[in-house]
Amino acid sequence: MTEELARTAYFGYTADTARPDWETLDAAQRQRWNACASSVLAAADALPGRAPDADGQWMTISFMGHVELTGYVTEITLGAQAAFHVDLPDKLWGGNPMAWEEYAATALYSRRPVSEESVRKSYEARIARQAAYERQQAEWAARELEPGDGDAWGGSQNPGEAGAF
């Protein structure tokens, strides 16, 4: 996030409009600018691809009910109770801000530390498999025959017709 974007958010100007001169601002306006800039820059830290906060750990964590998640886990307070917040790889690298889950600490079954590298490799392999599957499905859909065109070997699908097996 750049200072330019923060000024745009605060002052409301775009590249087409005139920019306010920093030197003409009074102390109160500069203070408001600094508060706005810090909030905009803090929001930028939550964007995908950014390193997560240092107060968590990469792990595979399991909860009662056969729920197993792998991602960046932080301990939080949820409703005055201890809980775990798990940022999934789709949030961290895939750009999906809704890819996270929270569970109460009382539902914890097990947790195993993993490396960020192993989580990233697993995520990238899953994305590659998904892309290959989608390509395969598109190829198969393109090869589908229209009704009445016969089977894939050029014969008829009606056993009574010539050319049928």
Beta strands, then each sheet from edge to edge (+ up, - down):
strand 1: 57-63
strand 2: 67-78
strand 3: 81-87
strand 4: 100-104
strand 5: 108-113
sheet 1: 4+ 3- 2+ 1- 5+
end
